[in-house]
Amino acid sequence: MEDKDSGQVKKALKGIHSGTMIEYDDFVEVLYNNSTVMRDQTRLKRNLKKFTVQLQNEKKKALNSVYFKLKVSDDFITCSPHTDEHGNYL
């Protein structure tokens, strides 16, 4: 979703890799059926005692049922819902 004022695009994802495939059906399922989408994630884990790096696989929550985002104004206080160019709520 792109902010009209700044032009920045923000995603409503939960700390997962940007390359993780999230489909439209996943968003609809979470929004209307209050479900949770889990995805496999791989990350590097450092072991400081052995001076090694390991790959760690884990399942992470990709979307949760509460992901409604508000646009924060430049004063960092005022919040408003995202709207399209016609003023309709997204």
C-alpha beads as a LAMMPS data file, in Angstrom:
LAMMPS data file: protein, C-alpha beads

90 atoms
89 bonds

1 atom types
1 bond types

-500.0 500.0 xlo xhi
-500.0 500.0 ylo yhi
-500.0 500.0 zlo zhi

Masses

1 110.0

Atoms # bond

1 1 1 0.000 0.000 0.000
2 1 1 1.456 3.355 -0.996
3 1 1 1.216 6.465 1.154
4 1 1 0.020 9.361 -1.026
5 1 1 2.041 11.982 0.851
6 1 1 5.433 10.307 1.099
7 1 1 5.176 7.769 -1.719
8 1 1 6.501 5.014 0.545
9 1 1 5.113 1.519 0.207
10 1 1 4.495 -0.415 3.419
11 1 1 3.541 -4.056 3.832
12 1 1 1.371 -5.497 6.593
13 1 1 3.607 -8.492 7.150
14 1 1 4.796 -9.841 10.493
15 1 1 8.595 -9.740 10.342
16 1 1 9.075 -12.304 7.596
17 1 1 11.328 -12.159 4.532
18 1 1 10.051 -9.945 1.728
19 1 1 10.485 -12.842 -0.693
20 1 1 8.000 -15.027 1.183
21 1 1 5.014 -15.805 -1.002
22 1 1 1.792 -14.444 0.481
23 1 1 -1.193 -14.758 -1.822
24 1 1 -4.392 -12.751 -2.055
25 1 1 -6.388 -15.742 -0.771
26 1 1 -4.252 -15.727 2.395
27 1 1 -5.219 -12.110 3.131
28 1 1 -8.910 -12.844 2.519
29 1 1 -8.793 -15.939 4.723
30 1 1 -7.214 -14.001 7.592
31 1 1 -9.517 -11.017 7.234
32 1 1 -12.846 -12.868 7.051
33 1 1 -12.193 -16.184 8.814
34 1 1 -9.919 -14.986 11.641
35 1 1 -7.212 -17.529 10.775
36 1 1 -3.423 -17.348 10.990
37 1 1 -1.019 -17.904 8.085
38 1 1 2.258 -19.642 8.957
39 1 1 5.274 -19.812 6.605
40 1 1 8.687 -21.498 6.802
41 1 1 11.552 -19.052 7.321
42 1 1 15.295 -19.656 7.172
43 1 1 17.731 -17.396 9.000
44 1 1 21.374 -17.369 9.982
45 1 1 22.127 -17.993 13.654
46 1 1 25.548 -17.161 15.100
47 1 1 27.085 -19.350 17.748
48 1 1 29.555 -17.063 19.516
49 1 1 31.060 -19.831 21.652
50 1 1 32.019 -22.023 18.676
51 1 1 32.523 -19.134 16.227
52 1 1 30.185 -20.750 13.700
53 1 1 27.137 -19.771 11.709
54 1 1 24.211 -22.127 11.267
55 1 1 21.081 -22.081 9.161
56 1 1 17.984 -22.266 11.314
57 1 1 14.574 -23.189 9.903
58 1 1 11.460 -22.117 11.754
59 1 1 7.777 -21.593 11.116
60 1 1 6.722 -18.006 11.679
61 1 1 3.402 -16.270 11.707
62 1 1 3.173 -14.436 8.378
63 1 1 -0.215 -12.769 8.872
64 1 1 -2.460 -12.514 11.855
65 1 1 -6.081 -11.482 12.161
66 1 1 -5.244 -8.006 13.479
67 1 1 -3.331 -6.223 10.745
68 1 1 -5.372 -3.063 10.243
69 1 1 -2.899 -0.240 9.703
70 1 1 -3.431 3.493 10.078
71 1 1 -1.514 6.273 8.381
72 1 1 0.438 8.374 10.878
73 1 1 0.726 12.093 10.141
74 1 1 3.949 14.098 10.214
75 1 1 3.224 15.176 13.810
76 1 1 3.461 11.475 14.838
77 1 1 0.197 11.826 16.785
78 1 1 -2.688 12.065 14.341
79 1 1 -3.777 8.766 12.763
80 1 1 -6.207 8.271 9.906
81 1 1 -7.319 5.282 7.834
82 1 1 -5.767 4.723 4.422
83 1 1 -7.922 6.031 1.573
84 1 1 -7.718 5.857 -2.196
85 1 1 -7.622 8.867 -4.525
86 1 1 -11.438 9.257 -4.262
87 1 1 -11.478 9.284 -0.436
88 1 1 -12.868 5.749 -0.125
89 1 1 -11.481 3.611 2.701
90 1 1 -9.168 0.817 1.653

Bonds

1 1 1 2
2 1 2 3
3 1 3 4
4 1 4 5
5 1 5 6
6 1 6 7
7 1 7 8
8 1 8 9
9 1 9 10
10 1 10 11
11 1 11 12
12 1 12 13
13 1 13 14
14 1 14 15
15 1 15 16
16 1 16 17
17 1 17 18
18 1 18 19
19 1 19 20
20 1 20 21
21 1 21 22
22 1 22 23
23 1 23 24
24 1 24 25
25 1 25 26
26 1 26 27
27 1 27 28
28 1 28 29
29 1 29 30
30 1 30 31
31 1 31 32
32 1 32 33
33 1 33 34
34 1 34 35
35 1 35 36
36 1 36 37
37 1 37 38
38 1 38 39
39 1 39 40
40 1 40 41
41 1 41 42
42 1 42 43
43 1 43 44
44 1 44 45
45 1 45 46
46 1 46 47
47 1 47 48
48 1 48 49
49 1 49 50
50 1 50 51
51 1 51 52
52 1 52 53
53 1 53 54
54 1 54 55
55 1 55 56
56 1 56 57
57 1 57 58
58 1 58 59
59 1 59 60
60 1 60 61
61 1 61 62
62 1 62 63
63 1 63 64
64 1 64 65
65 1 65 66
66 1 66 67
67 1 67 68
68 1 68 69
69 1 69 70
70 1 70 71
71 1 71 72
72 1 72 73
73 1 73 74
74 1 74 75
75 1 75 76
76 1 76 77
77 1 77 78
78 1 78 79
79 1 79 80
80 1 80 81
81 1 81 82
82 1 82 83
83 1 83 84
84 1 84 85
85 1 85 86
86 1 86 87
87 1 87 88
88 1 88 89
89 1 89 90
